[in-house]
Amino acid sequence: MRIPFIAGNWKMNLNNNEAIKFIQDMSFKFENRNNIKIAICPPFTSLRSAVIVVEDEIAKNEGFKIMVGAQNMYFEESGAYTGEVSPGMLKSLGIEYVIIGHSERRELFGETDESVNNKIKAALKHEIKPILCVGETLKIREEGNAVSYTLNQIRKDLKDISKSEVSSLTIAYEPIWAIGTGKNATPQDANEMCKAIRGEIRKIYDNGISENLIIQYGGSVKPSNIKELMAMPDIDGALVGGASIKVDDFLAIINY
Ligand code: 13P
């Protein structure tokens, strides 16, 4: 039984004060849903505050239950890597999840499958659960190569990661052409890819791991399309961008 998992990727939005206000507001308006996992992934500058304010709100409001993730990290433990943040640093803040290999990082900041693979290994070593993002460009989809491209990313990104390590992984299928465009993949197309990803995980690992793997869809998820996406058998959750920085929209998505 896979528990649905909805995560908000705030990207480079909301400063520290806005992050605190967001969490307090979310807690105030929160309706208890026991059968769902929820995470928010603020920028690095708000992570410490987010963890503290979430703990405060959980202490005050029994029904409130969300987790905090980061949007990126480096794979080395420490050293001369100006501007980077290590997995140990995130762990010491109480961070539970980290988004790895988002297409914006791959496209704008030169992330490769090799660096993504190193980051996943480093996160797992520190018991931070990675949310691995994969997905194709519009050109690749139009050429008919979306599935082969995305599965190839998966094979490279999970190279040499063992069965025992991979169980805490979440995969987010985010077609690049659907991110921030308002154009979501149809639930059928998104499900087809999520099913293919599950099949690939079965091939690399085994049936048990693939059946338990949480696969999210991401790309223009909003209150109006979440329900039909979540109704698909191989879509277990969503990685939400724009709609995750508005409390009411994010709550509407969680309460789909
Ligand atoms: P949007 O929901 O804004 O399309 O962003 C999706 C995304 O990139 C989540 O990681």
Residues whose N, C-alpha, C, O or C-beta is under 5 A from the ligand:
A	BS01	13P	N9 A178 I179 G180 T181 G218 G219 S220 V221 L239 V240 G241 G242 A243
